[in-house]
Amino acid sequence: MSLTSLIVDFNSYFASVEQQLEPRLRGRPIAVVPMMAESTCAIAASYEAKAFGVKTGTLVRDARRMCPGIVFLEARHEAYIKMHHELIAAVNTCMHVEEVLSIDEMLCPLTGRYQNREDAVELARKIKAAIYAQVGECLRCSIGIAPNAFLAKTASDMQKPDGLIVIEKHELPQVLFSLKLRDLCGIGEAMEERLHAARIETVEQLCTAPKSVLHAAWGSVQGNRMYEMLQGNPVPHFATQRTTVGHSHVLPPAQRNETDAFAVLQRLLQKAAMRLRDMKYVAASLALTVKYPNRGKWHDNISFNETDDTLDLIHAMQKLWDKRPPKLGSPMFVGVALNQIIPREHATGSLFPEGRNREKLNHVMDKLNQRYGRKSAYFGGAHSALGSGNTRIAFTHVPDLKLEDTERG
């Protein structure tokens, strides 16, 4: 009765959705790209393409060389979001989805008889069958089952595609020893270096290290949590708390100039401000990122009184933009992020809330955009970029289509 968590992880999700929607693509190597350009890279690859070494981050020109006959498709994020909700509905017919972890991952709690291995495996197979029948044959998933969500996530990554792995407490920690440190969720490049500094080179050494060593390596109670999770102990799973709202965009060649780059930033900022108000949050700082050829990059931020007013945010962004260094080259990528966000009711406010008289204007613009499409009402600085900054899916954020650039009929 040690199993408490089941994670469904959809394999090569964007590429699988494309193959489901377009039968001619099934069985063929495909790569999904943000735009049709040789200078961009794959954001997803089908398993047929992965067999040739093509993966997320592979440049288009390299993918052509590695995999002759590969098909490139421009990302259709609205389609991925719609199918994401269909998949949630399918899984919910079998077991309650407790939390959506990302566009291609969801967590289900195991209770009652499903905490037994045989019943949990039966449930996993039922989920796979429901997805096949209700959504489509191309949407394969790997399912991990374990005593806590961390180990369930680990198990879901151990067999792909179409895997089903169960980790029981009596198998720990030996069942993890064949993994690499970076295979474990929460251990990236920087954390791996810190573990190496603590003389932890392998997962076996990580699993057998005292709790005090992990606490010191992480520098926080997260090290204690990692110790408990690796032992298979129940550790409360905290839903991700949003700390920023932002958008970014890879500029097509025609927009790789200062004027168009700033117009795209205005477009992205206006989308972020609308999302912020929909969440009933305010922001106290704004950050800009611009990337240039040869890996050049400019990043800076500005602080201000807590606000969700679009014009206030545009004025802050203009001040920040005017501070950028000159002659860095042609911008290739722009991003804007609203940071230090808190619920509106927790904001201290200002003695002179200049944006308060624009609350009705923001409200009316938001309603128009939600009803008639995001190009219905906007501030003029974004006019030349109306075709840019459309729906994009981040790793842990599934956009709400009512706030995105879909057409209204």
N, C-alpha and C positions, 0 to 999 in steps of 0.2 A: 504493500500500500504506500510506496514511496514516491510514486509519480504524481506530479502536480501541474506540469506545464507542457503544452503542445504548441509548437511553432510551425506555421506553414510558410514556406519560402518558395516563391515562384521562380523558376529557372529561366535565365535569359529573357526577362519579362518583356521588355519593349519588342525585341525580335520575335518572341513567341506570339505576341498580340498581332504583329504584322502578318505572320504566317497563318494565324487563325482567320484574320479578315481577308487575306488574299491567298486562296488555295494554290495558285500558281507558284507561290514562294515556298511551299512546303517541301522539305527535303533538300532545299537549296541553301548554299552559304549566303547569308545576308548580313549587312551591318547597318545599323541606324546611326545617322549623323545629324548634327544640329543644323547644317546647311549643306547644300550641294557645292562643295569647293574642295580642291585638292589639298588646301592648307589646313583643313580641319581634321578631326579625329573621330573614331567610332565612340559612341556613348553606349552601345550595346551590340552584341554579336550573337548570331544563332550558333547552336552547337555544331552545325555543319561548318561554319566559319572558324569556330574555336579549334576544330580538328586540324586546321592549317596554321594555328598560332595567332589568329586574329582575336583580339580581346579589347575591352574598354581601354581607350587611350591610344590605340594603334592609329597612326596617321593613315589617311586615305591612300596616299601614294604607296606606302609600305604594304597596306592590305592588298592592293592590286597586285603587287609583286608576289606576296606570300600565297595568295589565293586567287588564281586566274578564274574568271567567271563569277566572282563575287558580285552581288547586287547591293547597291547602296540606296538607302531610302531616307528621305528627310523625315525627322521625327514628327509624329502626330500626337502631341501630348493630350489633347482632348480625348482621343480614342483610348489612350492608356488609362486615363482617369475614369472614363465611363466603364471600361471593362473591369477596372479595379473594384468599382461598386458592385458589379455583377458577381465578382468572385467573393466578395464579402457576403453577399446574399446567399450564394451557394454554400459557403462554409457554415453560415448561420442556420441552415436547414439541418445540420448535423450536430453542431456545438456552438455555443455562444462565443462570438469574437469579443474578447475583453478589451483588446487594444490593437489599433493599427500602428505597427512599428515603422512602416514605410510603404511606399507604393506597391512593393512586392513581398511584404512580410506582415503576418498578423499572429497575435498571441491568443490562445484559448486556454482557460483554466480547466484542469481535470479534477472532477469531484466524484464521490461515490464509487461505483464499480469501475469507472474508467481510470482509477488510480492503480488498477492491476494491469500488468503487462499485456495479457492476452486481450482484455477488453479495450485497452488503449490502442493496440495495434489494429483491432477490428474497427475502432472509430476512425483511425487514420486512413484505412482503406476505404471506408465509407465516404470520407471527405474527398479523397481522390476520385471516387466514382461519381460523386455529386458534381464536382468540377467538370469532369469529362461530359456528363450528361447535360448539365445546365448551361455551361459556358462554351466548352469546346475541347477537342482532342489535343490541340497544340499547347494548351495551358498546363504543362506539367509542373509538378511541385515536389520539393523535398520536404519531408516532415521530420522534425526532431521532437523526441519525447524524453523528459528527464525530471529529476526531483525539483529543479528550479528553472526559471526562465533563461538564465545564463547558459546552463548546460543544454537546455532544449535548443537554443540558438546554435551552440557548438555542434550538437548532433545534426541539425539541419544542414550544416555545411560539410559534413563528413562524407556524404554520398550524393553526387549529382551526375546527371539529372535524374529526376523521378525517384529519389531516395526515400528510405524510411529507416531511421536509426533510433533505437531506444537505448538510453543510458540509465542503468539502475544503480542505486547507491552502493550495493555490494561489489560493483565492478570498478568503483573508484578507489584510488586515482589512476590505476594502471591502464584503464581504457583510453586515457588521454595522452599517454606517454609518446605515442607515435606522431603527435601533432607538433607543429612548430609554434613558437611563442606568438608570431603574428597571426596564427590561425584563430587565436582566441579574441573574442570581441572585447574591445577596450584597450588592446595592446597595438599601438601604432609604432611608427619609426622612433619617435621621441621616447615613448615608454619602454620600448625594447632596449634602447641605449641606457636608460636608467636601470633596468634590470641587469644588463651586462655589468654596469658599474657596481651592482650589488652582488656580482659573481653568480648570477642566475643566467645560464646560457640555454637551458632546455626546459621543456614543460615538466619533465620529471623533477628537476630541481625546483621549479616554481611550486609544484604541488606538495613537495615535501619540506618546503621552507617554513620556519616558524611564523606565526602571525605577526610578531614584532618586526621581522625582516620585511614582510610585505608592506606593513604600515610605513616603515621608513622609506621603502622604495617608491611608494606612491606619494608619500608626504602628507597623507590624510587618512581618514577613516575608510576611504575607498579601498585601501590595502587590506583592511580588516574584512570588508565585504567580499573582496576577491578571495581571500582565504576561506571564508565560509562557503562561497559559491562553489569553489573547487572541491570542497569536501562533500558537496551534495546537500548541504544544509539549507533549510528554507530561509530565504532572504527576501524581505519585502521588495517587490518590483515597483519602482517609482516611474510613473508616466513622465514622458519627456516634457519639461517645462519650457515654453517658448521664451527665448531671451532676445530675439531679434526678428525683424521683418525686413526682407529685402528681395531684390531682383538683380539679375545680371544678364548680359547679352554679348554674344560674339558678333562683332560688327562685320557685315559683308564688305567686300572691297570698295564698293561705291560710297560707303558711309565712313570710311577710315580717314576722317578729317575732324578738326576740332569742333566745327559748327554742328555737324551731324551727330558727333559723339555726345555733345551736350544736350541736343534735342532728344536723343535716345535716353539719356539720363533723366531728363524731365518726364519723359513717358514712364520710365520705370518708377520714379519717385511718386508720381500720381497714382500708379497702381498700388504701391506700397502704402500710401496714405489711406487709400480706400480700404485696404485690408485691415489696417490698424484700427480704423473707426468701426469696421464690422466686428472686430474682436473686442471693442470697447476698451482699447488700450490707448496710452499716450507714450510718446518717446521723448527722451531728454538729450539724445545725441544722434548725429548722422555721420556716416563714414562713406567715402568715395574710394573706389579702386579703379585704376586705369592701367591696362597692360599694353606694352609696346613691342615692336619687333626685337629680336635678340634678347628676349626675356627681361626687357626693361619694365619697371613697374613703379607707379606712384600710388601711395595710399595715405590718406589723412582723415581726420575726423574733427568735428566741431560740436560743442555743447551749447545748450540753450534751455530756456524754461520749458517744462513738460508741455507738450502740445500734440494735437492730432490734426491741426489745421494745415491744409495743403499749401496755402500761400506762405505761411510761416516757414514751412519746410523748404519751399522753393527758394525763399530769401536766404535761408541758412546754407542751402546747397550752392547758391551763387557766390556767397562769401568764400566758401571753401574752394570752389572751382577757380576763383580768381587768384588763389594762393599757389596753384600748381606751378611747378618749374617749367620754364619755356624750353622749346626746342628738344623735346624728348623723342620726337618722331611722330609717325602716324598711329593713332590709337587703334588697337585691334580688339580690345575687350573693355567693357565698362560695367561697373556694378555699384549699386547704392544699397546701404543698409541702415535701417532705423534701429538704434540700440538703446540700452537702458530703458526698456519698455516695462511699464507697470499698468495694472488695471486703472481705468480712469478714476474710479472712486477712491483710489489710494493716492492720487496726485495732490500735492500741496497747493498747486495753482499759483497765480501771480496776483499781486495787488492791482496790476493794470493788465488784465487779460485782453490784449489787443485783438486776439482772434475770436473772442466770444461773439462778436456781431457777425461773424461769418459762419456760425454753426448752421444756420438755416440754408445758406448757400451750399455748404458741403453736403448737407442732408439731401437737398434737391438734386444736386449733381449725382450723388450716389444712387438715388432712386432711378434717375433717368438712365444711367449706365447699366444698372441691373435689369431694367425692363427692356431697353432697346439696344443694348450692346455697348461695350466699353468705349466706342468711338463717338458716342452721342454727345457727351459734354466733357470738356477738358479745358485746361489753361493753354493759351496759345503757344507757349514755348515748346510744346510737344507736337505741334501740328505736322512738321515735316517728318516726324518719326512714327506716325500712326500705324504704319505697317510693320513696326519693329516691336520687340519686347513682348511678344505674344506668350501664351501659356507655356511655362517650363516647370518641370517637376524636379525638385531637389531630392536628395537622398532620404530625408526624413519628413518632407512636407508634401502633402497631397493637396494641390490647389482646389479651391471651391469654384466650380465652373460658373456659378452665378456672379462671381467677381472677376471672371476672366474674359478674354476677347473672343467669345463665341458669337456667332451670328444669331440674331433674334428674328423669328419668322412671324 
